[in-house]
Amino acid sequence: MPCSIPQDRIDAAIAFHGHHCPGLTIGVRAVELARRELGDLDALDLVAVAETDMCGVDAIQFLTDCTLGKGNFIHRDYGKRAFTFFDRTSGKGFRAVLRDSAMGRPGETREAGIERFMALPLDDMFAVTPLDCPAPRPAAVLQSLRCEQCGEMTMESRTRRYGGKTYCIPCFRDIDQKL
C-alpha cells in the first residue's frame, strides 16, 4: 500500500531537510501513522513529541506544523526511535517506537533504506501504544530575569538561584564547577 502522504508534501519535506535519507523517511511514516490513528492532523490541536534528534524530526515538524517555537513540538533527548502524538482537544494520543525488525542490514544503501521504509506496513514498522495520560501542557509565557553574571535575560523557569542571586544555566554551571 503506498504512503498516504502526497508525494509533493514528501518532496517539500525533503527540500526542507536538505536531502532524502532513511531517517527522514521514518519521520514521514510516523506522520502517516499519526494521520491513521488520529485523523486529519490539520483539524487537531496536535502535539508531537520526539525522543530523538534524528532526521525524521524534520519531517514531523514540516508535515505536522508542530514546532519548538509554537510549543507544540517537544524534544526529549532520550536517544530512542520513538514519537508520540497527542490531540489536546480529544485527549487521544499514542506512542510509536520504530521496531528493531524494521531496521535494515549493515551496508544497506541509502536508497534501499528509503524504499524499505516506504514499503513496510505501518504496523510492521512501528509498535504503537495508546496513551491514557494527558497531553503535555501548552507552553507557558514566563517572566524573564536578568542573570547576575552575564547580564542576559533568561526565562524564569530556566534560571537557578544560588547565594540569593539569579543565574542562567550556563553561568550557574560555571559557578557550580568552581565550588
VMD Tcl script that builds the backbone (N, CA, C; Angstrom):
set m [mol new atoms 537]
animate dup $m
set s [atomselect $m all]
$s set {name element resname resid chain x y z} {
  {N N MET 1 A 0.851 -1.187 0.000}
  {CA C MET 1 A 0.000 0.000 0.000}
  {C C MET 1 A 0.891 1.243 0.000}
  {N N PRO 2 A 0.670 2.149 -0.929}
  {CA C PRO 2 A 1.514 3.349 -0.990}
  {C C PRO 2 A 1.266 4.283 0.189}
  {N N CYS 3 A 2.251 5.092 0.466}
  {CA C CYS 3 A 2.167 6.081 1.544}
  {C C CYS 3 A 0.994 7.022 1.275}
  {N N SER 4 A 0.236 7.345 2.309}
  {CA C SER 4 A -0.948 8.201 2.152}
  {C C SER 4 A -0.613 9.692 2.117}
  {N N ILE 5 A 0.637 10.041 2.365}
  {CA C ILE 5 A 1.038 11.447 2.308}
  {C C ILE 5 A 1.378 11.772 0.853}
  {N N PRO 6 A 0.780 12.813 0.293}
  {CA C PRO 6 A 1.037 13.146 -1.113}
  {C C PRO 6 A 2.534 13.360 -1.385}
  {N N GLN 7 A 2.969 12.905 -2.553}
  {CA C GLN 7 A 4.382 12.979 -2.921}
  {C C GLN 7 A 4.902 14.413 -2.903}
  {N N ASP 8 A 4.065 15.381 -3.300}
  {CA C ASP 8 A 4.547 16.765 -3.300}
  {C C ASP 8 A 4.856 17.248 -1.889}
  {N N ARG 9 A 4.117 16.765 -0.880}
  {CA C ARG 9 A 4.398 17.118 0.523}
  {C C ARG 9 A 5.687 16.437 0.991}
  {N N ILE 10 A 5.885 15.197 0.576}
  {CA C ILE 10 A 7.132 14.495 0.912}
  {C C ILE 10 A 8.308 15.218 0.273}
  {N N ASP 11 A 8.154 15.602 -0.987}
  {CA C ASP 11 A 9.227 16.334 -1.683}
  {C C ASP 11 A 9.540 17.649 -0.969}
  {N N ALA 12 A 8.506 18.333 -0.498}
  {CA C ALA 12 A 8.726 19.591 0.226}
  {C C ALA 12 A 9.453 19.334 1.550}
  {N N ALA 13 A 9.119 18.233 2.232}
  {CA C ALA 13 A 9.816 17.877 3.478}
  {C C ALA 13 A 11.283 17.564 3.193}
  {N N ILE 14 A 11.547 16.885 2.074}
  {CA C ILE 14 A 12.928 16.582 1.677}
  {C C ILE 14 A 13.693 17.882 1.436}
  {N N ALA 15 A 13.064 18.815 0.740}
  {CA C ALA 15 A 13.709 20.105 0.477}
  {C C ALA 15 A 13.968 20.848 1.784}
  {N N PHE 16 A 13.013 20.818 2.688}
  {CA C PHE 16 A 13.182 21.462 3.995}
  {C C PHE 16 A 14.376 20.866 4.738}
  {N N HIS 17 A 14.476 19.539 4.725}
  {CA C HIS 17 A 15.550 18.847 5.445}
  {C C HIS 17 A 16.902 18.997 4.739}
  {N N GLY 18 A 16.886 19.062 3.421}
  {CA C GLY 18 A 18.131 19.230 2.679}
  {C C GLY 18 A 18.583 18.012 1.912}
  {N N HIS 19 A 18.063 16.850 2.230}
  {CA C HIS 19 A 18.374 15.633 1.476}
  {C C HIS 19 A 17.357 14.552 1.852}
  {N N HIS 20 A 17.307 13.525 1.013}
  {CA C HIS 20 A 16.420 12.394 1.307}
  {C C HIS 20 A 17.256 11.278 1.901}
  {N N CYS 21 A 16.781 10.718 2.998}
  {CA C CYS 21 A 17.527 9.669 3.679}
  {C C CYS 21 A 16.548 8.759 4.414}
  {N N PRO 22 A 16.995 7.579 4.832}
  {CA C PRO 22 A 16.101 6.687 5.569}
  {C C PRO 22 A 15.539 7.324 6.843}
  {N N GLY 23 A 16.341 8.126 7.532}
  {CA C GLY 23 A 15.858 8.764 8.764}
  {C C GLY 23 A 14.691 9.694 8.509}
  {N N LEU 24 A 14.772 10.488 7.454}
  {CA C LEU 24 A 13.667 11.373 7.106}
  {C C LEU 24 A 12.422 10.556 6.775}
  {N N THR 25 A 12.625 9.438 6.095}
  {CA C THR 25 A 11.512 8.573 5.726}
  {C C THR 25 A 10.819 8.009 6.967}
  {N N ILE 26 A 11.570 7.722 8.007}
  {CA C ILE 26 A 10.960 7.260 9.271}
  {C C ILE 26 A 10.003 8.332 9.787}
  {N N GLY 27 A 10.408 9.592 9.737}
  {CA C GLY 27 A 9.531 10.677 10.178}
  {C C GLY 27 A 8.294 10.809 9.312}
  {N N VAL 28 A 8.458 10.666 8.004}
  {CA C VAL 28 A 7.312 10.720 7.092}
  {C C VAL 28 A 6.307 9.639 7.464}
  {N N ARG 29 A 6.809 8.442 7.683}
  {CA C ARG 29 A 5.912 7.329 8.011}
  {C C ARG 29 A 5.292 7.492 9.401}
  {N N ALA 30 A 6.016 8.119 10.350}
  {CA C ALA 30 A 5.444 8.396 11.676}
  {C C ALA 30 A 4.267 9.353 11.549}
  {N N VAL 31 A 4.394 10.346 10.663}
  {CA C VAL 31 A 3.287 11.281 10.427}
  {C C VAL 31 A 2.119 10.553 9.768}
  {N N GLU 32 A 2.434 9.669 8.852}
  {CA C GLU 32 A 1.366 8.869 8.230}
  {C C GLU 32 A 0.634 8.060 9.298}
  {N N LEU 33 A 1.367 7.498 10.224}
  {CA C LEU 33 A 0.759 6.751 11.326}
  {C C LEU 33 A -0.116 7.666 12.176}
  {N N ALA 34 A 0.355 8.879 12.445}
  {CA C ALA 34 A -0.436 9.832 13.225}
  {C C ALA 34 A -1.753 10.139 12.517}
  {N N ARG 35 A -1.707 10.293 11.215}
  {CA C ARG 35 A -2.934 10.540 10.443}
  {C C ARG 35 A -3.880 9.346 10.554}
  {N N ARG 36 A -3.326 8.147 10.488}
  {CA C ARG 36 A -4.170 6.949 10.597}
  {C C ARG 36 A -4.817 6.841 11.970}
  {N N GLU 37 A -4.039 7.127 13.009}
  {CA C GLU 37 A -4.521 6.943 14.376}
  {C C GLU 37 A -5.403 8.086 14.871}
  {N N LEU 38 A -5.121 9.315 14.442}
  {CA C LEU 38 A -5.808 10.489 14.999}
  {C C LEU 38 A -6.727 11.209 14.021}
  {N N GLY 39 A -6.566 10.967 12.726}
  {CA C GLY 39 A -7.409 11.639 11.746}
  {C C GLY 39 A -6.696 12.816 11.102}
  {N N ASP 40 A -7.486 13.745 10.601}
  {CA C ASP 40 A -6.968 14.927 9.899}
  {C C ASP 40 A -6.146 15.778 10.866}
  {N N LEU 41 A -4.848 15.750 10.716}
  {CA C LEU 41 A -3.963 16.447 11.656}
  {C C LEU 41 A -4.178 17.952 11.645}
  {N N ASP 42 A -4.598 18.497 10.511}
  {CA C ASP 42 A -4.837 19.938 10.424}
  {C C ASP 42 A -6.033 20.371 11.262}
  {N N ALA 43 A -6.919 19.432 11.584}
  {CA C ALA 43 A -8.125 19.755 12.351}
  {C C ALA 43 A -7.934 19.545 13.850}
  {N N LEU 44 A -6.733 19.139 14.251}
  {CA C LEU 44 A -6.477 18.795 15.655}
  {C C LEU 44 A -5.651 19.873 16.342}
  {N N ASP 45 A -5.697 19.868 17.659}
  {CA C ASP 45 A -4.760 20.646 18.468}
  {C C ASP 45 A -3.613 19.692 18.776}
  {N N LEU 46 A -2.784 19.463 17.769}
  {CA C LEU 46 A -1.780 18.408 17.791}
  {C C LEU 46 A -0.530 18.817 18.555}
  {N N VAL 47 A 0.011 17.851 19.292}
  {CA C VAL 47 A 1.306 17.977 19.946}
  {C C VAL 47 A 2.123 16.763 19.522}
  {N N ALA 48 A 3.359 16.991 19.081}
  {CA C ALA 48 A 4.265 15.912 18.720}
  {C C ALA 48 A 5.437 15.918 19.683}
  {N N VAL 49 A 5.857 14.724 20.085}
  {CA C VAL 49 A 6.997 14.565 20.977}
  {C C VAL 49 A 7.976 13.607 20.302}
  {N N ALA 50 A 9.227 14.012 20.179}
  {CA C ALA 50 A 10.263 13.142 19.619}
  {C C ALA 50 A 11.267 12.835 20.711}
  {N N GLU 51 A 11.626 11.571 20.818}
  {CA C GLU 51 A 12.607 11.152 21.817}
  {C C GLU 51 A 13.984 10.976 21.185}
  {N N THR 52 A 14.198 11.655 20.082}
  {CA C THR 52 A 15.439 11.583 19.325}
  {C C THR 52 A 15.672 12.911 18.624}
  {N N ASP 53 A 16.876 13.088 18.101}
  {CA C ASP 53 A 17.147 14.264 17.287}
  {C C ASP 53 A 17.536 13.855 15.873}
  {N N MET 54 A 17.098 12.666 15.455}
  {CA C MET 54 A 17.439 12.163 14.130}
  {C C MET 54 A 16.680 12.890 13.024}
  {N N CYS 55 A 17.027 12.615 11.797}
  {CA C CYS 55 A 16.497 13.320 10.629}
  {C C CYS 55 A 14.972 13.323 10.559}
  {N N GLY 56 A 14.326 12.276 11.026}
  {CA C GLY 56 A 12.878 12.184 10.956}
  {C C GLY 56 A 12.153 13.296 11.683}
  {N N VAL 57 A 12.812 13.920 12.628}
  {CA C VAL 57 A 12.206 15.029 13.366}
  {C C VAL 57 A 11.864 16.178 12.417}
  {N N ASP 58 A 12.701 16.416 11.419}
  {CA C ASP 58 A 12.404 17.476 10.453}
  {C C ASP 58 A 11.123 17.167 9.681}
  {N N ALA 59 A 10.948 15.919 9.282}
  {CA C ALA 59 A 9.722 15.540 8.566}
  {C C ALA 59 A 8.511 15.731 9.459}
  {N N ILE 60 A 8.626 15.364 10.720}
  {CA C ILE 60 A 7.495 15.514 11.640}
  {C C ILE 60 A 7.148 16.986 11.812}
  {N N GLN 61 A 8.136 17.836 12.026}
  {CA C GLN 61 A 7.853 19.259 12.177}
  {C C GLN 61 A 7.238 19.833 10.900}
  {N N PHE 62 A 7.807 19.499 9.756}
  {CA C PHE 62 A 7.338 20.069 8.497}
  {C C PHE 62 A 5.930 19.580 8.151}
  {N N LEU 63 A 5.685 18.290 8.280}
  {CA C LEU 63 A 4.417 17.719 7.836}
  {C C LEU 63 A 3.270 17.909 8.828}
  {N N THR 64 A 3.584 18.169 10.094}
  {CA C THR 64 A 2.519 18.364 11.092}
  {C C THR 64 A 2.322 19.823 11.463}
  {N N ASP 65 A 3.274 20.661 11.130}
  {CA C ASP 65 A 3.269 22.064 11.532}
  {C C ASP 65 A 3.432 22.212 13.049}
  {N N CYS 66 A 3.951 21.185 13.701}
  {CA C CYS 66 A 4.309 21.264 15.125}
  {C C CYS 66 A 5.768 21.722 15.189}
  {N N THR 67 A 6.033 22.785 15.950}
  {CA C THR 67 A 7.395 23.305 16.030}
  {C C THR 67 A 7.751 23.643 17.475}
  {N N LEU 68 A 9.040 23.688 17.739}
  {CA C LEU 68 A 9.514 24.082 19.070}
  {C C LEU 68 A 9.034 25.476 19.429}
  {N N GLY 69 A 9.096 26.380 18.475}
  {CA C GLY 69 A 8.742 27.774 18.731}
  {C C GLY 69 A 7.286 27.972 19.111}
  {N N LYS 70 A 6.406 27.141 18.578}
  {CA C LYS 70 A 4.983 27.248 18.918}
  {C C LYS 70 A 4.650 26.451 20.173}
  {N N GLY 71 A 5.590 25.670 20.649}
  {CA C GLY 71 A 5.368 24.905 21.872}
  {C C GLY 71 A 4.531 23.656 21.674}
  {N N ASN 72 A 4.262 23.268 20.415}
  {CA C ASN 72 A 3.505 22.039 20.204}
  {C C ASN 72 A 4.390 20.925 19.637}
  {N N PHE 73 A 5.705 21.158 19.679}
  {CA C PHE 73 A 6.677 20.107 19.388}
  {C C PHE 73 A 7.633 20.058 20.572}
  {N N ILE 74 A 7.807 18.873 21.111}
  {CA C ILE 74 A 8.661 18.705 22.285}
  {C C ILE 74 A 9.764 17.713 21.956}
  {N N HIS 75 A 10.996 18.094 22.257}
  {CA C HIS 75 A 12.136 17.200 22.066}
  {C C HIS 75 A 12.574 16.682 23.425}
  {N N ARG 76 A 12.554 15.385 23.564}
  {CA C ARG 76 A 13.084 14.726 24.766}
  {C C ARG 76 A 14.299 13.942 24.306}
  {N N ASP 77 A 15.461 14.350 24.748}
  {CA C ASP 77 A 16.720 13.798 24.250}
  {C C ASP 77 A 17.037 12.472 24.925}
  {N N TYR 78 A 16.250 11.441 24.581}
  {CA C TYR 78 A 16.435 10.111 25.165}
  {C C TYR 78 A 17.209 9.178 24.238}
  {N N GLY 79 A 17.430 9.585 22.989}
  {CA C GLY 79 A 18.146 8.731 22.048}
  {C C GLY 79 A 17.350 7.512 21.615}
  {N N LYS 80 A 16.029 7.596 21.683}
  {CA C LYS 80 A 15.170 6.474 21.295}
  {C C LYS 80 A 14.477 6.798 19.985}
  {N N ARG 81 A 14.180 5.770 19.219}
  {CA C ARG 81 A 13.453 5.940 17.958}
  {C C ARG 81 A 11.960 5.896 18.267}
  {N N ALA 82 A 11.501 6.895 19.027}
  {CA C ALA 82 A 10.115 6.914 19.499}
  {C C ALA 82 A 9.511 8.295 19.275}
  {N N PHE 83 A 8.234 8.275 18.918}
  {CA C PHE 83 A 7.484 9.501 18.635}
  {C C PHE 83 A 6.102 9.381 19.260}
  {N N THR 84 A 5.654 10.458 19.883}
  {CA C THR 84 A 4.336 10.482 20.500}
  {C C THR 84 A 3.542 11.609 19.874}
  {N N PHE 85 A 2.280 11.350 19.649}
  {CA C PHE 85 A 1.369 12.345 19.093}
  {C C PHE 85 A 0.128 12.420 19.973}
  {N N PHE 86 A -0.297 13.631 20.291}
  {CA C PHE 86 A -1.484 13.873 21.116}
  {C C PHE 86 A -2.396 14.857 20.411}
  {N N ASP 87 A -3.690 14.693 20.609}
  {CA C ASP 87 A -4.661 15.718 20.266}
  {C C ASP 87 A -5.143 16.289 21.589}
  {N N ARG 88 A -4.799 17.544 21.866}
  {CA C ARG 88 A -5.185 18.148 23.142}
  {C C ARG 88 A -6.700 18.234 23.300}
  {N N THR 89 A -7.438 18.399 22.208}
  {CA C THR 89 A -8.889 18.553 22.292}
  {C C THR 89 A -9.575 17.255 22.715}
  {N N SER 90 A -9.249 16.167 22.054}
  {CA C SER 90 A -9.904 14.890 22.355}
  {C C SER 90 A -9.230 14.141 23.494}
  {N N GLY 91 A -7.964 14.468 23.768}
  {CA C GLY 91 A -7.208 13.739 24.778}
  {C C GLY 91 A -6.627 12.441 24.247}
  {N N LYS 92 A -6.855 12.148 22.982}
  {CA C LYS 92 A -6.360 10.912 22.386}
  {C C LYS 92 A -4.895 11.062 22.019}
  {N N GLY 93 A -4.126 10.008 22.229}
  {CA C GLY 93 A -2.721 10.041 21.880}
  {C C GLY 93 A -2.138 8.650 21.803}
  {N N PHE 94 A -0.950 8.555 21.233}
  {CA C PHE 94 A -0.255 7.271 21.150}
  {C C PHE 94 A 1.244 7.511 21.072}
  {N N ARG 95 A 1.981 6.491 21.428}
  {CA C ARG 95 A 3.439 6.496 21.311}
  {C C ARG 95 A 3.815 5.409 20.321}
  {N N ALA 96 A 4.672 5.739 19.376}
  {CA C ALA 96 A 5.135 4.795 18.365}
  {C C ALA 96 A 6.642 4.620 18.494}
  {N N VAL 97 A 7.079 3.386 18.528}
  {CA C VAL 97 A 8.502 3.072 18.603}
  {C C VAL 97 A 8.870 2.281 17.353}
  {N N LEU 98 A 9.917 2.720 16.669}
  {CA C LEU 98 A 10.375 2.000 15.483}
  {C C LEU 98 A 10.826 0.607 15.909}
  {N N ARG 99 A 10.272 -0.379 15.268}
  {CA C ARG 99 A 10.622 -1.775 15.595}
  {C C ARG 99 A 12.042 -2.093 15.135}
  {N N ASP 100 A 12.763 -2.871 15.941}
  {CA C ASP 100 A 14.099 -3.320 15.554}
  {C C ASP 100 A 14.047 -4.076 14.235}
  {N N SER 101 A 12.983 -4.848 14.033}
  {CA C SER 101 A 12.846 -5.650 12.819}
  {C C SER 101 A 12.682 -4.783 11.569}
  {N N ALA 102 A 12.366 -3.507 11.738}
  {CA C ALA 102 A 12.211 -2.602 10.591}
  {C C ALA 102 A 13.555 -2.085 10.091}
  {N N MET 103 A 14.572 -2.216 10.905}
  {CA C MET 103 A 15.895 -1.696 10.533}
  {C C MET 103 A 16.529 -2.586 9.475}
  {N N GLY 104 A 17.338 -1.980 8.631}
  {CA C GLY 104 A 17.990 -2.707 7.546}
  {C C GLY 104 A 19.241 -3.414 8.007}
  {N N ARG 105 A 19.881 -3.978 7.056}
  {CA C ARG 105 A 21.139 -4.683 7.321}
  {C C ARG 105 A 22.306 -3.712 7.197}
  {N N PRO 106 A 23.392 -3.956 7.921}
  {CA C PRO 106 A 24.579 -3.100 7.770}
  {C C PRO 106 A 25.020 -3.071 6.306}
  {N N GLY 107 A 25.420 -1.914 5.850}
  {CA C GLY 107 A 25.880 -1.766 4.476}
  {C C GLY 107 A 24.766 -1.494 3.478}
  {N N GLU 108 A 23.531 -1.459 3.936}
  {CA C GLU 108 A 22.412 -1.170 3.039}
  {C C GLU 108 A 22.565 0.231 2.473}
  {N N THR 109 A 22.270 0.401 1.214}
  {CA C THR 109 A 22.386 1.725 0.604}
  {C C THR 109 A 21.277 2.638 1.111}
  {N N ARG 110 A 21.509 3.916 0.983}
  {CA C ARG 110 A 20.516 4.916 1.382}
  {C C ARG 110 A 19.210 4.676 0.624}
  {N N GLU 111 A 19.321 4.455 -0.663}
  {CA C GLU 111 A 18.137 4.249 -1.497}
  {C C GLU 111 A 17.366 3.012 -1.059}
  {N N ALA 112 A 18.079 1.941 -0.741}
  {CA C ALA 112 A 17.411 0.707 -0.302}
  {C C ALA 112 A 16.689 0.930 1.024}
  {N N GLY 113 A 17.302 1.701 1.918}
  {CA C GLY 113 A 16.658 2.004 3.200}
  {C C GLY 113 A 15.389 2.817 3.012}
  {N N ILE 114 A 15.445 3.809 2.142}
  {CA C ILE 114 A 14.263 4.626 1.863}
  {C C ILE 114 A 13.153 3.752 1.292}
  {N N GLU 115 A 13.481 2.936 0.307}
  {CA C GLU 115 A 12.481 2.058 -0.315}
  {C C GLU 115 A 11.885 1.091 0.701}
  {N N ARG 116 A 12.737 0.515 1.551}
  {CA C ARG 116 A 12.248 -0.441 2.550}
  {C C ARG 116 A 11.285 0.240 3.513}
  {N N PHE 117 A 11.657 1.404 4.037}
  {CA C PHE 117 A 10.771 2.100 4.971}
  {C C PHE 117 A 9.465 2.525 4.311}
  {N N MET 118 A 9.517 2.935 3.050}
  {CA C MET 118 A 8.290 3.358 2.365}
  {C C MET 118 A 7.374 2.177 2.076}
  {N N ALA 119 A 7.941 0.981 1.923}
  {CA C ALA 119 A 7.135 -0.196 1.574}
  {C C ALA 119 A 6.588 -0.940 2.795}
  {N N LEU 120 A 7.204 -0.764 3.931}
  {CA C LEU 120 A 6.769 -1.513 5.118}
  {C C LEU 120 A 5.365 -1.099 5.551}
  {N N PRO 121 A 4.513 -2.066 5.887}
  {CA C PRO 121 A 3.235 -1.708 6.507}
  {C C PRO 121 A 3.521 -0.992 7.837}
  {N N LEU 122 A 2.711 -0.002 8.154}
  {CA C LEU 122 A 2.940 0.782 9.375}
  {C C LEU 122 A 3.012 -0.090 10.624}
  {N N ASP 123 A 2.194 -1.131 10.695}
  {CA C ASP 123 A 2.198 -1.986 11.883}
  {C C ASP 123 A 3.453 -2.846 11.975}
  {N N ASP 124 A 4.117 -3.073 10.840}
  {CA C ASP 124 A 5.389 -3.791 10.858}
  {C C ASP 124 A 6.541 -2.850 11.169}
  {N N MET 125 A 6.320 -1.580 10.943}
  {CA C MET 125 A 7.373 -0.583 11.147}
  {C C MET 125 A 7.397 -0.058 12.578}
  {N N PHE 126 A 6.208 0.165 13.162}
  {CA C PHE 126 A 6.114 0.782 14.483}
  {C C PHE 126 A 5.324 -0.081 15.453}
  {N N ALA 127 A 5.785 -0.132 16.691}
  {CA C ALA 127 A 4.983 -0.673 17.795}
  {C C ALA 127 A 4.231 0.512 18.385}
  {N N VAL 128 A 2.912 0.418 18.448}
  {CA C VAL 128 A 2.069 1.533 18.870}
  {C C VAL 128 A 1.442 1.230 20.216}
  {N N THR 129 A 1.545 2.188 21.123}
  {CA C THR 129 A 0.923 2.086 22.436}
  {C C THR 129 A -0.034 3.258 22.617}
  {N N PRO 130 A -1.347 2.990 22.760}
  {CA C PRO 130 A -2.268 4.099 23.058}
  {C C PRO 130 A -1.937 4.683 24.424}
  {N N LEU 131 A -2.164 5.980 24.591}
  {CA C LEU 131 A -1.850 6.642 25.855}
  {C C LEU 131 A -3.129 7.106 26.528}
  {N N ASP 132 A -3.147 6.982 27.834}
  {CA C ASP 132 A -4.291 7.490 28.588}
  {C C ASP 132 A -3.882 8.625 29.519}
  {N N CYS 133 A -2.704 9.174 29.295}
  {CA C CYS 133 A -2.243 10.315 30.079}
  {C C CYS 133 A -2.558 11.593 29.300}
  {N N PRO 134 A -2.645 12.714 29.976}
  {CA C PRO 134 A -2.938 13.959 29.258}
  {C C PRO 134 A -1.761 14.406 28.397}
  {N N ALA 135 A -2.078 15.195 27.392}
  {CA C ALA 135 A -1.037 15.781 26.549}
  {C C ALA 135 A -0.199 16.739 27.383}
  {N N PRO 136 A 1.044 16.967 26.984}
  {CA C PRO 136 A 1.854 17.968 27.687}
  {C C PRO 136 A 1.141 19.323 27.681}
  {N N ARG 137 A 1.312 20.049 28.749}
  {CA C ARG 137 A 0.647 21.351 28.869}
  {C C ARG 137 A 1.165 22.300 27.799}
  {N N PRO 138 A 0.351 23.251 27.400}
  {CA C PRO 138 A 0.828 24.242 26.429}
  {C C PRO 138 A 2.011 25.025 26.998}
  {N N ALA 139 A 2.822 25.551 26.103}
  {CA C ALA 139 A 3.982 26.334 26.525}
  {C C ALA 139 A 3.513 27.547 27.328}
  {N N ALA 140 A 4.204 27.805 28.405}
  {CA C ALA 140 A 3.879 28.943 29.261}
  {C C ALA 140 A 4.764 30.134 28.891}
  {N N VAL 141 A 4.189 31.308 28.969}
  {CA C VAL 141 A 4.966 32.530 28.772}
  {C C VAL 141 A 5.289 33.040 30.169}
  {N N LEU 142 A 6.562 32.993 30.500}
  {CA C LEU 142 A 7.003 33.361 31.845}
  {C C LEU 142 A 7.820 34.650 31.812}
  {N N GLN 143 A 8.002 35.208 32.966}
  {CA C GLN 143 A 8.805 36.414 33.119}
  {C C GLN 143 A 10.266 36.100 32.799}
  {N N SER 144 A 10.974 37.080 32.268}
  {CA C SER 144 A 12.412 36.952 32.055}
  {C C SER 144 A 13.144 37.667 33.185}
  {N N LEU 145 A 14.202 37.028 33.659}
  {CA C LEU 145 A 15.017 37.581 34.735}
  {C C LEU 145 A 16.438 37.784 34.215}
  {N N ARG 146 A 17.118 38.777 34.763}
  {CA C ARG 146 A 18.489 39.070 34.339}
  {C C ARG 146 A 19.466 38.202 35.137}
  {N N CYS 147 A 20.363 37.534 34.421}
  {CA C CYS 147 A 21.409 36.736 35.063}
  {C C CYS 147 A 22.393 37.678 35.741}
  {N N GLU 148 A 22.725 37.391 36.981}
  {CA C GLU 148 A 23.629 38.223 37.771}
  {C C GLU 148 A 25.060 38.219 37.222}
  {N N GLN 149 A 25.421 37.164 36.472}
  {CA C GLN 149 A 26.800 37.078 35.992}
  {C C GLN 149 A 26.963 37.628 34.577}
  {N N CYS 150 A 26.162 37.157 33.610}
  {CA C CYS 150 A 26.352 37.591 32.214}
  {C C CYS 150 A 25.440 38.748 31.828}
  {N N GLY 151 A 24.412 39.007 32.616}
  {CA C GLY 151 A 23.508 40.117 32.353}
  {C C GLY 151 A 22.432 39.843 31.314}
  {N N GLU 152 A 22.383 38.619 30.796}
  {CA C GLU 152 A 21.391 38.306 29.767}
  {C C GLU 152 A 20.054 37.936 30.400}
  {N N MET 153 A 18.985 38.324 29.699}
  {CA C MET 153 A 17.640 37.986 30.157}
  {C C MET 153 A 17.378 36.507 29.886}
  {N N THR 154 A 16.778 35.836 30.868}
  {CA C THR 154 A 16.559 34.391 30.817}
  {C C THR 154 A 15.168 34.065 31.333}
  {N N MET 155 A 14.462 33.158 30.638}
  {CA C MET 155 A 13.143 32.756 31.093}
  {C C MET 155 A 13.232 32.232 32.524}
  {N N GLU 156 A 12.322 32.700 33.361}
  {CA C GLU 156 A 12.352 32.407 34.785}
  {C C GLU 156 A 12.518 30.916 35.096}
  {N N SER 157 A 11.828 30.055 34.358}
  {CA C SER 157 A 11.899 28.620 34.647}
  {C C SER 157 A 13.255 28.019 34.302}
  {N N ARG 158 A 14.090 28.772 33.604}
  {CA C ARG 158 A 15.416 28.267 33.227}
  {C C ARG 158 A 16.522 28.923 34.040}
  {N N THR 159 A 16.176 29.603 35.095}
  {CA C THR 159 A 17.190 30.223 35.948}
  {C C THR 159 A 17.456 29.349 37.162}
  {N N ARG 160 A 18.561 29.617 37.804}
  {CA C ARG 160 A 18.944 28.923 39.041}
  {C C ARG 160 A 19.273 29.987 40.082}
  {N N ARG 161 A 18.933 29.696 41.316}
  {CA C ARG 161 A 19.238 30.613 42.421}
  {C C ARG 161 A 20.393 30.031 43.215}
  {N N TYR 162 A 21.367 30.910 43.556}
  {CA C TYR 162 A 22.488 30.497 44.389}
  {C C TYR 162 A 22.968 31.732 45.139}
  {N N GLY 163 A 23.102 31.596 46.433}
  {CA C GLY 163 A 23.585 32.703 47.253}
  {C C GLY 163 A 22.716 33.942 47.143}
  {N N GLY 164 A 21.413 33.738 46.936}
  {CA C GLY 164 A 20.494 34.864 46.830}
  {C C GLY 164 A 20.526 35.575 45.494}
  {N N LYS 165 A 21.243 35.016 44.529}
  {CA C LYS 165 A 21.340 35.634 43.206}
  {C C LYS 165 A 20.742 34.707 42.153}
  {N N THR 166 A 20.332 35.295 41.036}
  {CA C THR 166 A 19.724 34.568 39.932}
  {C C THR 166 A 20.738 34.406 38.803}
  {N N TYR 167 A 20.857 33.156 38.298}
  {CA C TYR 167 A 21.805 32.857 37.228}
  {C C TYR 167 A 21.126 32.085 36.106}
  {N N CYS 168 A 21.602 32.312 34.879}
  {CA C CYS 168 A 21.181 31.461 33.763}
  {C C CYS 168 A 21.890 30.112 33.945}
  {N N ILE 169 A 21.447 29.107 33.244}
  {CA C ILE 169 A 22.015 27.764 33.422}
  {C C ILE 169 A 23.512 27.718 33.105}
  {N N PRO 170 A 23.995 28.294 31.989}
  {CA C PRO 170 A 25.446 28.223 31.740}
  {C C PRO 170 A 26.279 28.904 32.824}
  {N N CYS 171 A 25.831 30.064 33.308}
  {CA C CYS 171 A 26.591 30.747 34.363}
  {C C CYS 171 A 26.522 29.976 35.675}
  {N N PHE 172 A 25.380 29.379 35.967}
  {CA C PHE 172 A 25.251 28.574 37.176}
  {C C PHE 172 A 26.204 27.382 37.104}
  {N N ARG 173 A 26.332 26.764 35.921}
  {CA C ARG 173 A 27.261 25.653 35.770}
  {C C ARG 173 A 28.699 26.086 36.004}
  {N N ASP 174 A 29.036 27.293 35.543}
  {CA C ASP 174 A 30.386 27.826 35.786}
  {C C ASP 174 A 30.630 27.983 37.282}
  {N N ILE 175 A 29.651 28.513 37.987}
  {CA C ILE 175 A 29.782 28.705 39.438}
  {C C ILE 175 A 29.868 27.359 40.130}
  {N N ASP 176 A 29.014 26.414 39.731}
  {CA C ASP 176 A 28.965 25.089 40.351}
  {C C ASP 176 A 30.295 24.355 40.169}
  {N N GLN 177 A 30.940 24.525 39.011}
  {CA C GLN 177 A 32.215 23.845 38.763}
  {C C GLN 177 A 33.346 24.440 39.584}
  {N N LYS 178 A 33.214 25.699 40.005}
  {CA C LYS 178 A 34.252 26.347 40.804}
  {C C LYS 178 A 34.135 25.994 42.287}
  {N N LEU 179 A 32.981 25.464 42.677}
  {CA C LEU 179 A 32.785 25.120 44.103}
  {C C LEU 179 A 33.489 23.862 44.496}
}
mol reanalyze $m
mol bondsrecalc $m
mol representation Tube
mol addrep $m
